[in-house]
Amino acid sequence: MILVQVYVDDIIFGSTNQSLCEEFVTNMQGEFDMSMMGELSFFLGLQVKQLKEGTFIHQTKYTKELLKKYDMAGCKVSNIPMSTNCYLDNDVSGQGVDQTQYRGIIGSLLYLTASRPDIMFSVCVCARYQAAPKQSHMNTVKKILKYLKGTINCGLWYPKGTSPTLVVFSDSDFVGCKMDRKSTNGSCHIFGDCLVTWHSKKQACVALSIAEAEYVAAGSCCAQTIWLKQQLQDFGLKLEHIPLRCDNISAINITKNPIMHSRTKHIEVRHHFIRDHVEKGDCDVEFIETENQLADIFTKPLPKERFYKLRTNLGILCEDNLS
């Protein structure tokens, strides 16, 4: 098997069979005027470092350019991207800032989340205030940049030789938004020991309980899981009973109980999507202690010690610490 990815006129490909790669190159060069750039090291802003033990993907060059562009190259360093006591709102009476600059920073940071899941939550929170950004919002964004200054060479580590298993983590921060009282979904998918997808998004509805918020989050996560399962089938890997780990027992019970209860009858039908796939055996919702919930980093700002622990467990490492 050979895997090929095409973006406009850029192509990357790979296979464990060298002859397949050589045949692909011969066929492509016979049809198109193209040049070989050698082993993959840079693609769409992503820097790729291939080592004997695995592959390291980072955006160090992009991060340096970002800090320089917004005059933060010489800033002080922050240990975390967002303080635990940070509660943003519209700040109607606050001093306004340049909308174009604010939106530019947010857009740049969102692109950076392709290799830096550790800033995903904080960037998504700041992105909610692009319509009328205030100085308080800009200060929060600059704290993210200060954090990047201290972790400029961090990225995602993908070790070789991991088993082809998929494990899913789903979490929710109940009424995390203090303005509309909506909760925040957070999820991630671990294939082998490698982080392959991550997600942080405010829910579209107001949950009446922690269990409901966690149930809605699990349903959203299940949809992504089914998509990944289908993608893996295209590669010849069929997975059943994929573990989806949630830290709320009540939410787990709702996924397994088809009976409509008075406390759940108001939940929109689309959120019961997960029940069908649990019954089919596509995924199994399992309990996990909050301490080991990897998706926690995508739902709320965390203390430094816990933030560092989850960051490491997700495979976000500094280039200097590669084994």
C-alpha positions in Angstrom: 0.0 0.0 0.0 1.1 3.5 -0.8 -0.5 6.6 0.8 -0.6 9.8 -1.2 -1.8 13.3 -0.1 -2.4 16.0 -2.6 -2.8 19.7 -1.8 -3.1 21.9 -5.0 0.3 21.1 -6.6 2.0 19.8 -3.6 2.2 16.0 -3.1 3.5 13.8 -0.3 3.6 10.0 -0.4 4.9 7.2 1.6 5.0 3.4 1.9 6.8 0.7 3.7 7.5 -0.8 0.2 10.3 1.2 -1.4 9.5 -0.3 -4.9 6.0 1.1 -4.7 7.4 4.6 -4.1 9.8 4.4 -7.0 7.1 3.1 -9.3 4.8 6.0 -8.2 7.5 8.6 -8.9 8.2 7.1 -12.4 4.5 7.1 -13.3 4.0 10.7 -12.1 7.0 12.1 -13.8 6.0 10.4 -17.0 2.7 12.2 -16.9 3.5 15.5 -15.3 6.4 18.0 -15.2 7.4 17.7 -11.6 10.5 17.5 -9.3 11.3 15.4 -6.3 12.3 17.2 -3.2 13.6 14.2 -1.3 12.6 13.0 2.2 9.7 15.0 3.6 10.9 17.8 6.0 8.4 20.6 5.3 4.8 20.7 4.1 2.2 23.4 4.4 4.0 25.2 7.2 4.5 21.9 9.1 8.1 20.9 9.8 8.7 17.2 9.8 11.7 15.6 11.5 12.0 11.9 10.8 14.1 9.9 13.3 14.8 6.2 13.8 12.5 6.1 16.8 9.6 8.0 15.3 8.5 11.3 13.6 8.4 14.8 15.2 6.0 17.4 13.7 6.3 21.0 14.7 6.0 24.6 13.6 9.0 26.3 15.1 9.7 28.4 12.1 6.1 29.6 11.9 6.0 30.3 15.6 9.1 32.5 15.4 7.7 34.4 12.5 4.4 34.9 14.4 6.1 36.3 17.5 8.2 38.6 15.4 5.2 39.8 13.3 3.3 40.9 16.4 6.3 42.3 18.3 6.4 39.5 20.9 9.8 38.0 20.0 11.4 39.6 23.1 8.5 39.1 25.5 8.6 37.5 28.9 7.7 33.8 29.1 4.4 32.4 30.6 4.2 28.9 32.0 0.7 28.3 30.8 -1.4 29.7 27.9 -4.4 30.7 30.1 -4.7 31.4 33.9 -7.2 29.3 35.9 -8.8 32.5 37.1 -9.4 33.8 33.6 -13.1 34.4 32.9 -13.7 36.3 29.7 -16.9 38.1 28.7 -17.9 40.8 26.2 -16.4 43.5 28.5 -18.7 46.1 27.1 -17.1 48.9 29.0 -13.6 47.9 28.2 -11.2 49.7 25.9 -11.4 48.5 22.3 -8.4 47.3 20.3 -7.6 46.9 16.6 -10.0 44.3 15.2 -7.8 43.5 12.2 -4.8 42.8 14.4 -6.8 40.8 16.9 -8.4 38.6 14.2 -5.0 38.2 12.5 -3.5 36.8 15.7 -6.4 34.5 16.2 -6.2 33.2 12.7 -2.5 32.6 13.0 -2.9 30.8 16.3 -5.7 28.6 14.9 -3.3 27.5 12.2 -0.7 26.8 14.8 -3.0 24.3 16.6 -2.3 21.9 13.8 0.8 20.9 15.8 0.1 22.5 19.2 -3.1 21.0 20.7 -2.0 22.5 24.1 -3.2 26.0 23.0 -6.4 24.7 21.4 -8.8 25.6 24.3 -7.3 29.0 25.1 -7.3 30.0 21.4 -10.9 28.9 20.8 -12.1 30.9 23.9 -10.4 34.0 22.6 -11.8 33.5 19.1 -15.3 34.0 20.5 -14.6 37.8 20.9 -13.4 38.7 17.4 -16.5 40.8 16.6 -15.6 43.5 19.2 -12.3 42.7 20.9 -11.3 44.6 24.0 -8.0 45.1 25.8 -8.8 42.3 28.2 -9.2 39.9 25.3 -5.9 41.1 23.7 -4.1 40.6 27.1 -5.3 37.0 27.1 -4.2 36.5 23.6 -0.7 37.9 24.4 -0.4 35.5 27.3 -0.8 32.7 24.7 2.0 34.2 22.7 4.1 34.5 25.9 3.5 30.8 26.5 4.6 30.0 22.9 7.8 32.0 23.4 8.8 29.6 26.2 7.8 26.4 24.2 8.8 27.5 20.8 10.3 24.2 19.7 7.4 22.0 21.0 5.4 19.7 18.7 3.8 16.3 18.3 5.8 13.1 18.7 4.7 10.0 16.8 6.7 7.0 18.0 7.2 4.0 15.8 6.0 0.5 16.5 2.8 1.3 18.4 -0.2 -1.1 18.2 -3.0 -0.2 15.8 -5.6 0.5 18.5 -7.9 3.5 18.8 -8.9 5.0 22.2 -11.2 8.0 22.5 -11.4 10.6 25.4 -14.5 12.8 25.8 -15.0 15.5 28.4 -17.1 18.6 29.1 -16.8 21.7 31.3 -20.3 22.3 32.7 -21.5 25.9 32.1 -18.0 26.9 31.2 -19.2 30.1 29.5 -20.4 32.6 32.1 -22.4 34.7 29.6 -24.7 32.2 28.0 -24.1 29.3 30.5 -23.2 26.9 27.8 -20.7 24.0 28.3 -17.6 23.3 26.3 -16.9 20.0 24.6 -13.4 18.5 24.5 -12.2 15.3 22.9 -9.2 13.6 21.4 -8.4 10.3 19.6 -5.3 8.3 20.4 -4.2 5.8 17.7 -1.6 3.6 19.2 0.3 6.1 21.4 -0.2 8.9 18.9 -2.6 11.8 19.1 -4.4 12.0 15.8 -7.4 14.3 16.3 -8.4 16.9 19.0 -11.4 19.1 19.4 -12.6 22.0 21.6 -16.0 23.7 21.0 -18.7 25.3 22.9 -22.0 23.4 22.9 -24.9 24.8 20.9 -27.4 24.2 23.7 -27.6 24.9 27.5 -27.3 21.7 29.5 -29.4 21.3 32.7 -26.9 19.0 34.4 -23.3 17.8 34.3 -24.5 14.4 33.0 -26.3 16.1 30.1 -23.3 18.2 29.2 -21.1 15.1 29.3 -23.7 13.1 27.2 -23.9 15.7 24.5 -20.1 15.9 24.4 -19.8 12.1 24.1 -22.3 12.1 21.2 -20.3 14.7 19.3 -17.1 12.7 20.0 -18.8 9.5 18.8 -19.5 11.1 15.4 -15.8 11.8 14.9 -15.0 8.3 16.1 -17.3 6.7 13.4 -15.6 8.8 10.7 -12.2 7.7 11.9 -13.3 4.1 12.0 -14.5 4.4 8.3 -11.2 6.0 7.3 -9.2 3.1 8.9 -11.3 0.6 7.1 -10.1 2.1 3.8 -6.6 1.3 5.0 -7.6 -2.4 5.7 -7.9 -2.0 9.5 -11.3 -2.9 10.9 -12.0 -1.8 14.5 -15.0 -2.7 16.7 -16.0 -1.8 20.2 -13.8 1.3 20.2 -13.4 2.5 23.8 -14.8 6.0 24.4 -13.7 7.1 27.9 -15.9 9.5 29.9 -15.5 10.5 33.5 -19.2 10.8 34.3 -21.1 7.6 35.3 -24.5 9.1 34.8 -23.7 10.1 31.2 -22.4 6.6 30.6 -25.7 5.1 31.9 -27.7 7.3 29.5 -25.8 6.0 26.5 -26.7 2.4 27.5 -30.3 3.0 28.6 -32.9 3.2 25.7 -35.7 4.2 28.0 -36.8 7.9 27.9 -36.4 9.3 31.4 -38.1 12.5 32.7 -34.7 14.0 33.2 -33.5 13.3 29.6 -36.7 13.6 27.6 -35.8 17.2 26.6 -32.5 16.3 25.1 -32.6 16.8 21.3 -32.9 13.6 19.2 -29.6 14.2 17.4 -27.7 13.8 20.6 -29.0 10.2 21.0 -26.9 9.3 18.0 -24.4 7.7 20.4 -26.9 5.2 21.7 -27.4 3.6 18.3 -23.6 3.1 17.9 -23.2 1.7 21.4 -25.9 -0.8 20.6 -24.3 -1.7 17.3 -21.0 -2.3 19.0 -19.1 0.4 17.2 -18.0 1.9 20.4 -18.1 1.2 24.1 -18.4 4.0 26.6 -16.1 3.4 29.6 -15.5 5.2 32.8 -12.2 6.8 33.5 -11.0 8.7 36.5 -10.9 12.5 36.0 -7.2 12.5 36.9 -6.6 10.4 33.8 -9.0 12.2 31.5 -6.8 13.5 28.6 -9.6 15.6 27.1 -9.6 17.8 30.2 -7.0 20.0 28.6 -9.5 20.9 25.9 -12.3 22.1 28.1 -10.9 24.5 30.7 -7.7 26.3 31.9 -5.7 24.1 34.1 -3.1 24.5 36.9 0.5 24.3 35.7 1.2 20.8 37.2 -1.9 19.2 35.7 -1.4 21.0 32.4 2.1 19.8 32.0 1.1 16.2 32.8 -1.7 16.1 30.2 0.5 17.9 27.7 3.2 15.2 28.0 0.6 12.3 28.0 -0.7 13.7 24.7 2.7 13.4 23.2 3.4 17.1 23.0 7.2 17.3 23.6 10.0 19.8 23.1 12.5 18.9 20.4 15.3 18.9 22.9 13.6 16.1 24.9 13.1 13.6 22.1 14.3 10.1 23.0 
